[in-house]
Amino acid sequence: MATPKKAPTATKPATTVDPNPENRTAGGRRRVPLGIREGGAEWERLHTDLAVTALEVLAERGYADMVMDEVAERAGASKRTVYRHYPTKVDLAVAAIRQVPTYAGWAEGSGTVADRLARAIGIGADRAPMFVPVLATAMVHRDTVPELLEAVRNHVVVPRQAIIAGFIAEGIAAGEIRPDIDPLAVSALLTGIHVQHLDGTRPLGGKAGARVDFDHVWPLLRA
């Protein structure tokens, strides 16, 4: 009597390892890369609106108390929509930090270097003081959520320093700014002014406050 043949053992499919695990959330869901176009202009508009709203909440409450539900409510969107655009709270916070102004375009245009600086300081005075509280919460969470401080450094501080350095180089070439000016020192000075506005040691705001700021900065720079 013939021995029945043993059925072949099914081979377990090999597990595919994602070569880029950072592209997935903690739950294994694939992330949507920030800035990717999905659904056209309206999708992009909402993507940005959510980040701008998140910046307001992040500056007001800090990262620990930034809640996705509140961002959704303020933006007039559903919680599910927020998670479609930003799968994690870290993703949303990083996108928010990218909305902090970098001084880009503020000093461009006609006029002398002094005119352009005064205009840039005036534009900055009209912007909500987001940078200082965002930097503070990023520092608080630098060990637990290092992505925040990295975003501040890469998307705010470094671009600001580059813009300031370019402006100073133009001023030196025009003979209006002293050649020994250190762009990093100017960047630190402007950051200090932001802190003073936030803590109340510079009580003036608006055009009057911007003029005071200019009167403090320009004498240190002019040739």
Secondary structure in CASP SS format (residue, H / E / C, confidence):
PFRMAT SS
TARGET T0000
AUTHOR 0000-0000-0000
METHOD secondary structure of the structure
MODEL  1
M C 1.00
A C 1.00
T C 1.00
P C 1.00
K C 1.00
K C 1.00
A C 1.00
P C 1.00
T C 1.00
A C 1.00
T C 1.00
K C 1.00
P C 1.00
A C 1.00
T C 1.00
T C 1.00
V C 1.00
D C 1.00
P C 1.00
N C 1.00
P H 1.00
E H 1.00
N H 1.00
R E 1.00
T C 1.00
A C 1.00
G C 1.00
G C 1.00
R C 1.00
R E 1.00
R C 1.00
V C 1.00
P C 1.00
L C 1.00
G C 1.00
I C 1.00
R C 1.00
E C 1.00
G C 1.00
G C 1.00
A H 1.00
E H 1.00
W H 1.00
E H 1.00
R H 1.00
L H 1.00
H H 1.00
T H 1.00
D H 1.00
L H 1.00
A H 1.00
V H 1.00
T H 1.00
A H 1.00
L H 1.00
E H 1.00
V H 1.00
L H 1.00
A H 1.00
E H 1.00
R H 1.00
G C 1.00
Y C 1.00
A C 1.00
D C 1.00
M C 1.00
V C 1.00
M H 1.00
D H 1.00
E H 1.00
V H 1.00
A H 1.00
E H 1.00
R H 1.00
A H 1.00
G C 1.00
A C 1.00
S C 1.00
K H 1.00
R H 1.00
T H 1.00
V H 1.00
Y H 1.00
R H 1.00
H H 1.00
Y C 1.00
P C 1.00
T C 1.00
K H 1.00
V H 1.00
D H 1.00
L H 1.00
A H 1.00
V H 1.00
A H 1.00
A H 1.00
I H 1.00
R C 1.00
Q C 1.00
V C 1.00
P C 1.00
T C 1.00
Y C 1.00
A C 1.00
G C 1.00
W C 1.00
A C 1.00
E C 1.00
G C 1.00
S C 1.00
G C 1.00
T C 1.00
V H 1.00
A H 1.00
D H 1.00
R H 1.00
L H 1.00
A H 1.00
R H 1.00
A H 1.00
I H 1.00
G H 1.00
I H 1.00
G H 1.00
A H 1.00
D H 1.00
R C 1.00
A C 1.00
P C 1.00
M C 1.00
F H 1.00
V H 1.00
P H 1.00
V H 1.00
L H 1.00
A H 1.00
T H 1.00
A H 1.00
M H 1.00
V H 1.00
H C 1.00
R C 1.00
D C 1.00
T C 1.00
V C 1.00
P H 1.00
E H 1.00
L H 1.00
L H 1.00
E H 1.00
A H 1.00
V H 1.00
R H 1.00
N H 1.00
H H 1.00
V H 1.00
V H 1.00
V H 1.00
P H 1.00
R H 1.00
Q H 1.00
A H 1.00
I H 1.00
I H 1.00
A H 1.00
G H 1.00
F H 1.00
I H 1.00
A H 1.00
E H 1.00
G H 1.00
I H 1.00
A H 1.00
A C 1.00
G C 1.00
E C 1.00
I E 1.00
R C 1.00
P C 1.00
D C 1.00
I C 1.00
D C 1.00
P H 1.00
L H 1.00
A H 1.00
V H 1.00
S H 1.00
A H 1.00
L H 1.00
L H 1.00
T H 1.00
G H 1.00
I H 1.00
H H 1.00
V H 1.00
Q H 1.00
H H 1.00
L H 1.00
D H 1.00
G C 1.00
T C 1.00
R C 1.00
P C 1.00
L C 1.00
G C 1.00
G H 1.00
K H 1.00
A H 1.00
G H 1.00
A H 1.00
R H 1.00
V H 1.00
D H 1.00
F H 1.00
D H 1.00
H H 1.00
V H 1.00
W H 1.00
P H 1.00
L H 1.00
L H 1.00
R E 1.00
A C 1.00
END
